């Protein structure tokens, strides 16, 4: 997975050590609007038009860039990815990196602190951290920050992964150890509520 770095303190974005000149985090904000990301995710990247769409602000830049590329090349399926494909097809890798950097720089609005509840009881914190915002000791790859996320989105995505309707990205990590297969509908709803409350 490509690493996304902000260097020189001016938001210059580099991918795997290769500088993309003249692309800044500020440019990512302009591209975010120009490429119509605001249509579903809101101008602030956290006020999505429907709760089924994810809040993106503050998300890990590397994760965002990777997921966008997986949607673009159609290796990530399920959920709202069909809606995203036409938008991602208009993006270059440099666009994706700049937009991901800008989104990551935006305040998420998550309250912070350990989540506990069903989230911890079912071991979700093993990969997503006790606060749902950091990489836990069991994480194999970069994982999404989940604290403060829309509950409907969490329910839909977790269910899609469990049912095999979402593929690509890190879904294999969620299914390899049968992490999601043991979750009931009530468990998934409780985890979503735990996360949305943070």
C-alpha positions as CSV (number, residue, x, y, z in Angstrom):
1,X,0.0,0.0,0.0
2,X,1.4,3.4,-0.9
3,X,2.3,5.7,1.9
4,X,1.0,9.3,1.8
5,X,3.3,11.8,3.4
6,X,3.0,15.5,4.1
7,X,6.5,17.0,3.8
8,X,8.3,20.3,4.3
9,X,5.4,21.6,6.4
10,X,3.8,23.0,3.3
11,X,1.5,20.1,2.4
12,X,3.6,18.9,-0.5
13,X,2.4,15.3,-1.1
14,X,4.7,12.4,-1.9
15,X,3.7,8.9,-2.8
16,X,6.3,6.2,-2.1
17,X,9.0,8.8,-2.0
18,X,8.1,10.3,-5.4
19,X,7.1,13.9,-5.1
20,X,4.1,15.1,-7.0
21,X,5.1,18.7,-7.6
22,X,2.7,21.6,-7.2
23,X,0.1,19.4,-5.5
24,X,-0.8,20.6,-2.0
25,X,-3.4,19.8,0.7
26,X,-5.1,23.1,-0.3
27,X,-5.3,21.9,-3.9
28,X,-6.9,18.8,-2.5
29,X,-9.7,20.9,-1.0
30,X,-10.3,22.6,-4.4
31,X,-10.3,19.3,-6.2
32,X,-12.6,17.8,-3.5
33,X,-15.2,20.5,-4.5
34,X,-14.4,20.5,-8.3
35,X,-14.7,16.7,-8.6
36,X,-18.1,16.8,-6.8
37,X,-17.1,14.9,-3.7
38,X,-19.3,17.4,-1.8
39,X,-22.4,16.0,-3.5
40,X,-22.5,13.0,-1.1
41,X,-20.0,13.7,1.6
42,X,-20.7,17.4,2.2
43,X,-18.5,20.5,1.9
44,X,-16.8,19.7,5.2
45,X,-16.3,16.0,4.3
46,X,-18.3,15.0,7.4
47,X,-21.9,16.2,6.7
48,X,-22.9,13.5,4.3
49,X,-26.3,13.9,2.6
50,X,-27.5,10.5,3.9
51,X,-26.3,8.5,6.9
52,X,-25.6,5.6,4.5
53,X,-22.6,7.6,3.1
54,X,-19.5,7.8,5.3
55,X,-18.1,10.8,7.1
56,X,-14.6,11.2,5.7
57,X,-13.0,14.2,7.5
58,X,-10.0,13.2,9.6
59,X,-9.8,9.7,8.0
60,X,-6.3,8.3,7.4
61,X,-5.0,9.7,4.1
62,X,-3.3,6.4,3.1
63,X,-6.5,4.5,3.7
64,X,-8.6,7.0,1.8
65,X,-6.3,7.0,-1.2
66,X,-6.1,3.2,-1.3
67,X,-9.9,2.8,-1.0
68,X,-10.6,5.4,-3.7
69,X,-8.2,3.5,-6.0
70,X,-9.8,0.2,-5.2
71,X,-13.2,1.7,-6.1
72,X,-11.8,3.2,-9.3
73,X,-10.3,-0.1,-10.4
74,X,-13.4,-2.0,-9.3
75,X,-11.6,-4.3,-6.8
76,X,-13.7,-2.9,-4.0
77,X,-17.4,-3.7,-4.5
78,X,-20.5,-3.5,-2.5
79,X,-22.2,-0.7,-0.6
80,X,-22.3,2.6,-2.5
81,X,-19.2,1.8,-4.6
82,X,-21.3,1.7,-7.8
83,X,-22.2,5.3,-7.1
84,X,-18.6,6.2,-6.6
85,X,-17.1,4.6,-9.7
86,X,-18.1,7.4,-12.2
87,X,-16.6,10.0,-9.9
88,X,-13.4,8.1,-9.3
89,X,-12.9,7.5,-13.0
90,X,-12.3,11.2,-13.5
91,X,-9.5,11.3,-10.9
92,X,-5.8,10.9,-11.5
93,X,-3.6,9.3,-8.9
94,X,-2.3,12.8,-8.1
95,X,-5.9,14.0,-7.6
96,X,-6.6,11.1,-5.3
97,X,-3.5,11.7,-3.2
98,X,-4.2,15.4,-2.9
99,X,-7.9,14.9,-2.1
100,X,-7.0,12.3,0.5
101,X,-4.5,14.6,2.1
102,X,-7.0,17.4,2.3
103,X,-9.7,15.2,3.8
104,X,-7.2,13.8,6.4
105,X,-6.4,17.4,7.5
106,X,-10.0,18.2,8.3
107,X,-11.3,17.9,11.8
108,X,-13.4,14.7,12.2
109,X,-15.5,15.9,15.1
110,X,-14.9,12.6,16.9
111,X,-15.0,13.0,20.7
112,X,-12.1,10.7,21.5
113,X,-11.6,8.3,24.4
114,X,-12.0,4.6,24.7
115,X,-15.1,3.2,23.1
116,X,-15.7,0.0,25.2
117,X,-19.1,-1.7,24.9
118,X,-19.8,-4.3,22.3
119,X,-17.1,-2.8,20.1
120,X,-14.4,-3.9,22.7
121,X,-16.3,-7.0,23.8
122,X,-16.2,-8.4,20.2
123,X,-12.6,-7.5,19.7
124,X,-13.0,-4.7,17.2
125,X,-10.4,-2.7,19.2
126,X,-7.8,-5.3,18.3
127,X,-7.5,-3.7,14.8
128,X,-9.2,-0.4,15.2
129,X,-7.7,0.6,18.5
130,X,-9.5,1.2,21.8
131,X,-10.5,4.6,20.6
132,X,-11.7,3.5,17.2
133,X,-9.2,6.0,15.8
134,X,-5.8,4.2,15.9
135,X,-4.2,1.0,14.6
136,X,-4.6,-1.8,17.1
137,X,-2.0,-4.5,17.7
138,X,-3.9,-7.0,15.5
139,X,-4.1,-4.8,12.4
140,X,-2.4,-6.2,9.4
141,X,-2.9,-3.1,7.2
142,X,-3.9,0.5,7.5
143,X,-7.3,0.5,9.0
144,X,-10.1,3.1,8.8
145,X,-10.8,5.4,11.7
146,X,-14.3,4.6,12.9
147,X,-15.1,6.7,15.9
148,X,-17.9,9.2,15.2
149,X,-18.9,7.5,11.9
150,X,-22.5,7.3,10.8
151,X,-24.2,4.3,12.4
152,X,-26.1,3.4,9.2
153,X,-22.9,3.3,7.3
154,X,-21.2,1.1,9.8
155,X,-24.1,-1.3,9.8
156,X,-24.3,-1.5,6.0
157,X,-20.6,-2.0,5.5
158,X,-20.1,-4.5,8.3
159,X,-23.1,-6.5,7.1
160,X,-21.9,-6.3,3.5
161,X,-18.5,-7.7,4.6
162,X,-20.1,-10.4,6.6
163,X,-22.4,-11.4,3.8
164,X,-19.5,-11.4,1.2
165,X,-21.1,-8.5,-0.7
166,X,-18.2,-6.1,-0.1
167,X,-14.8,-7.1,-1.5
168,X,-11.5,-5.5,-2.0
169,X,-9.5,-3.2,0.2
170,X,-9.1,-4.6,3.7
171,X,-12.2,-6.8,3.7
172,X,-10.0,-9.9,3.7
173,X,-8.6,-8.8,7.0
174,X,-12.1,-8.7,8.4
175,X,-13.1,-12.1,7.1
176,X,-9.7,-14.1,7.4
177,X,-10.1,-14.7,11.1
178,X,-13.9,-14.8,10.9
179,X,-14.0,-11.5,12.8
180,X,-17.4,-10.6,11.3
181,X,-19.0,-14.0,10.9
182,X,-19.6,-14.3,14.6
183,X,-21.5,-11.1,14.8
184,X,-25.3,-11.1,15.1
185,X,-27.5,-8.3,13.7
186,X,-27.8,-7.0,17.2
187,X,-24.1,-7.0,17.7
188,X,-23.5,-5.0,14.5
189,X,-26.2,-2.5,15.6
190,X,-24.6,-2.2,19.0
191,X,-21.1,-1.7,17.6
192,X,-22.4,1.0,15.2
193,X,-24.1,2.8,18.1
194,X,-20.9,2.6,20.2
195,X,-18.9,4.1,17.3
196,X,-21.4,6.8,16.4
197,X,-21.5,8.0,20.0
198,X,-17.8,8.8,19.8
